[in-house]
Amino acid sequence: MKLITSARNEQLKHVSKLLSHGKARRAHGQTVLEGVHLLQACLQAGVRPIQVYVPEHKRCAGEAGALLAKLPEHCVTPVAAGVLSRISGLAQAEEVLTLIDIPAPPARPRQGDCVVLDCVQDPGNVGTIMRSAAAAGVQKLVLGQGCADAWAPKVLRAGMGAHFLLDVSECVDLAQWCAGYGGSIWATALSATNGRNLYDTDLTRPAAWVFGNEGGGVSAGLLARATGCVNIPMAGATESLNVAMAATICLFEQMRQRL
């Protein structure tokens, strides 16, 4: 294994572009996982990394060393101390960086449980919703146009490995998709006059949940296509919840009703 000693190395320049630019990720069909936890999730899901870049002193040590021992030698590239910190956004930048192919887009769901995101732009929110969906047993995620890139580094970090448990469809025309979906569609909306209490709503049947933009909520066009609007009861003068928190509450209430 040849040691990389400079961030100007062509391989690391490619990794840096993938970390920084969605256009590069789309052009190459690749992304980068930052940290040992995401490498572990990747391997547990049966995904074969293209290449793993690891600080030289960690190659045979600790958790990273145990994971890397499972990979063919040609898939592991040691990097001199301090080099990866120049391209990674992690606070503890001396972590492994794993280059993978972005999975091929799945068939878009026509029925069954799914989560639909309408212009949710914050990477942390998208990743957290993905993590909550996986934990609540919902395996299909539909991202409309204008959402954060599902395979961006910040989304991957917030998802904590949920990406490998979900079927993720991106850049979907949501109005068109809703017209072809065969189940109930629930939307969360504070302003809906016909909104129903989450805890009084029957969520035992398969359904799609639509969660909207951080500032504007679910678009009027999608609200009109929804089976119903659901409100989360809140005490006091609280006006709203973060979209990721709202999604988590709704999905776990759905799971609770089905247990």
KOLKE-820590 format. One line per field, with one value per residue (C-alpha): residue number from 0; x, y, z. Coordinates in nm, 3 decimals, decimal comma, padded with zeros to 5 digits. Last residue first. Layout:
N
seq = c(NUM:...)
east = c(X:...)
north = c(Y:...)
up = c(Z:...)
END
This chain:
259
seq = c(258:257:256:255:254:253:252:251:250:249:248:247:246:245:244:243:242:241:240:239:238:237:236:235:234:233:232:231:230:229:228:227:226:225:224:223:222:221:220:219:218:217:216:215:214:213:212:211:210:209:208:207:206:205:204:203:202:201:200:199:198:197:196:195:194:193:192:191:190:189:188:187:186:185:184:183:182:181:180:179:178:177:176:175:174:173:172:171:170:169:168:167:166:165:164:163:162:161:160:159:158:157:156:155:154:153:152:151:150:149:148:147:146:145:144:143:142:141:140:139:138:137:136:135:134:133:132:131:130:129:128:127:126:125:124:123:122:121:120:119:118:117:116:115:114:113:112:111:110:109:108:107:106:105:104:103:102:101:100:99:98:97:96:95:94:93:92:91:90:89:88:87:86:85:84:83:82:81:80:79:78:77:76:75:74:73:72:71:70:69:68:67:66:65:64:63:62:61:60:59:58:57:56:55:54:53:52:51:50:49:48:47:46:45:44:43:42:41:40:39:38:37:36:35:34:33:32:31:30:29:28:27:26:25:24:23:22:21:20:19:18:17:16:15:14:13:12:11:10:9:8:7:6:5:4:3:2:1:0)
east = c(-04,735:-04,921:-05,040:-04,692:-04,537:-04,768:-04,698:-04,327:-04,361:-04,556:-04,320:-04,010:-04,153:-04,229:-03,876:-03,725:-03,952:-03,855:-04,168:-04,421:-04,604:-04,526:-04,742:-04,843:-04,869:-04,844:-05,077:-04,930:-05,162:-05,245:-05,379:-05,587:-05,599:-05,345:-05,375:-05,473:-05,189:-04,954:-05,058:-05,049:-04,685:-04,595:-04,422:-04,300:-04,004:-03,852:-04,000:-04,254:-04,322:-04,548:-04,624:-04,729:-04,959:-05,004:-05,296:-05,272:-05,250:-05,601:-05,595:-05,692:-05,328:-05,231:-05,518:-05,695:-05,649:-05,955:-05,854:-05,498:-05,255:-05,023:-04,977:-04,847:-04,949:-05,095:-05,137:-05,346:-05,256:-05,232:-04,971:-05,001:-05,135:-04,894:-04,598:-04,711:-04,748:-04,419:-04,205:-03,916:-03,562:-03,452:-03,569:-03,410:-03,477:-03,372:-03,155:-02,818:-02,907:-02,985:-02,611:-02,589:-02,839:-02,694:-02,349:-02,486:-02,687:-02,379:-02,166:-02,413:-02,584:-02,943:-02,880:-03,093:-03,447:-03,536:-03,710:-03,895:-03,738:-03,916:-03,804:-03,898:-03,808:-04,042:-03,974:-03,974:-03,595:-03,548:-03,781:-03,610:-03,265:-03,396:-03,567:-03,237:-03,050:-03,301:-03,306:-02,927:-02,901:-03,140:-03,341:-03,668:-03,833:-04,125:-04,002:-04,207:-04,182:-04,309:-04,539:-04,703:-04,809:-04,671:-04,311:-04,054:-03,841:-03,498:-03,224:-02,886:-02,677:-02,415:-02,078:-01,849:-01,536:-01,470:-01,287:-01,132:-01,090:-00,816:-01,064:-01,198:-01,413:-01,519:-01,535:-01,269:-01,025:-00,733:-00,785:-00,709:-00,343:-00,269:-00,089:00,013:-00,250:-00,287:-00,492:-00,722:-00,913:-00,600:-00,565:-00,902:-01,135:-01,218:-00,898:-01,022:-01,303:-01,075:-00,824:-01,091:-01,217:-00,873:-00,541:-00,406:-00,465:-00,501:-00,141:-00,144:-00,453:-00,712:-00,843:-01,092:-01,149:-01,430:-01,623:-01,831:-02,184:-02,306:-02,528:-02,299:-02,006:-02,174:-02,286:-01,927:-01,788:-02,051:-01,942:-01,570:-01,587:-01,675:-01,852:-01,771:-01,997:-02,003:-02,220:-01,937:-02,135:-02,388:-02,122:-01,927:-02,236:-02,309:-01,979:-01,768:-01,717:-01,705:-01,451:-01,233:-01,243:-01,120:-00,840:-00,759:-00,707:-00,504:-00,263:-00,262:-00,362:-00,008:00,163:-00,026:00,136:00,149:00,000)
north = c(-00,245:-00,071:00,233:00,286:00,276:00,553:00,754:00,697:00,833:01,140:01,233:01,185:01,394:01,679:01,664:01,673:01,961:02,171:02,232:02,512:02,786:02,718:02,947:02,686:02,318:02,157:01,911:01,778:01,863:01,632:01,729:01,485:01,265:01,500:01,630:01,985:01,995:01,900:02,200:02,434:02,351:02,178:02,410:02,755:02,809:02,464:02,322:02,045:01,699:01,459:01,121:00,840:00,571:00,205:00,149:00,165:00,542:00,612:00,978:01,087:01,118:01,332:01,574:01,657:01,957:02,094:02,459:02,383:02,650:02,426:02,172:01,815:01,610:01,259:01,076:00,758:00,491:00,431:00,685:00,785:01,138:01,188:01,124:01,382:01,648:01,536:01,572:01,369:01,504:01,209:00,853:00,681:00,318:00,299:00,090:00,193:00,561:00,514:00,494:00,786:00,995:01,319:01,227:01,128:01,449:01,657:01,467:01,506:01,185:01,300:01,629:01,887:01,918:02,155:01,895:01,637:01,368:01,032:00,800:00,434:00,205:00,312:00,093:00,366:00,353:00,383:00,683:00,846:00,819:00,953:01,240:01,320:01,323:01,555:01,787:01,805:01,878:02,175:02,217:02,034:02,118:01,876:01,559:01,240:00,954:00,612:00,334:00,121:00,205:00,340:00,361:00,497:00,222:00,246:00,490:00,314:00,324:00,602:00,437:00,451:00,635:00,594:00,857:00,735:00,980:01,229:01,511:01,517:01,824:01,662:01,870:01,665:01,800:01,944:01,714:01,421:01,529:01,570:01,237:01,065:00,868:00,491:00,351:00,052:-00,114:-00,293:-00,481:-00,648:-00,543:-00,717:-00,593:-00,240:-00,291:-00,409:-00,131:00,135:00,006:00,016:00,007:-00,139:00,150:00,410:00,546:00,580:00,796:00,607:00,640:00,369:00,288:00,164:00,049:-00,271:-00,231:-00,537:-00,338:-00,421:-00,285:00,051:00,080:00,015:00,273:00,517:00,461:00,489:00,843:01,039:00,860:00,995:01,002:00,861:00,874:01,053:01,344:01,349:01,362:01,626:01,845:01,803:01,971:01,980:01,623:01,489:01,754:01,663:01,295:01,377:01,594:01,305:01,068:01,324:01,386:01,756:01,671:01,533:01,230:00,935:00,607:00,330:00,000)
up = c(01,785:01,505:01,699:01,841:01,492:01,369:01,682:01,609:01,258:01,367:01,651:01,434:01,153:01,390:01,531:01,181:01,082:01,384:01,584:01,574:01,760:02,124:02,338:02,592:02,510:02,168:01,995:01,667:01,379:01,090:00,750:00,549:00,240:00,086:-00,272:-00,170:00,080:-00,204:-00,413:-00,115:-00,047:00,282:00,528:00,431:00,662:00,720:00,399:00,425:00,558:00,366:00,524:00,291:00,424:00,510:00,749:01,129:01,144:01,272:01,379:01,731:01,847:01,551:01,615:01,291:01,066:00,887:00,917:00,808:00,931:01,130:00,852:00,863:00,561:00,549:00,221:00,221:-00,031:-00,407:-00,515:-00,881:-00,833:-00,542:-00,774:-01,027:-00,760:-00,605:-00,915:-00,773:-00,743:-00,528:-00,454:-00,151:-00,061:00,304:00,537:00,391:00,413:00,783:00,858:01,100:00,900:01,040:00,906:00,567:00,543:00,628:00,372:00,083:-00,032:00,025:-00,156:00,026:-00,106:-00,389:-00,606:-00,402:-00,191:-00,159:00,121:00,150:00,440:00,719:01,024:01,287:01,328:00,951:00,937:01,234:01,072:00,741:00,922:01,097:00,765:00,600:00,900:00,921:00,549:00,576:00,255:00,305:-00,029:00,013:00,180:00,140:00,389:00,285:00,395:00,128:-00,226:-00,552:-00,434:-00,680:-00,827:-00,670:-00,773:-00,816:-00,500:-00,479:-00,540:-00,240:-00,119:00,252:00,456:00,781:01,065:01,150:01,093:01,445:01,386:01,062:00,745:00,568:00,306:00,500:00,799:00,569:00,544:00,914:00,961:00,637:00,448:00,425:00,133:00,184:-00,103:-00,239:00,091:00,054:00,334:00,662:00,827:00,762:01,011:01,292:01,220:01,239:01,573:01,733:01,548:01,223:00,985:01,259:01,258:00,879:00,874:00,666:00,313:00,216:-00,152:-00,373:-00,071:-00,099:00,035:00,227:00,461:00,754:00,550:00,493:00,854:00,969:00,727:00,853:01,213:01,130:01,001:00,689:00,406:00,059:-00,248:-00,600:-00,911:-01,091:-01,236:-00,952:-00,681:-00,875:-00,909:-00,540:-00,461:-00,146:-00,030:-00,386:-00,481:-00,182:-00,272:-00,625:-00,485:-00,250:-00,542:-00,735:-00,446:-00,364:-00,004:00,031:00,188:00,043:00,151:-00,111:00,000)
END
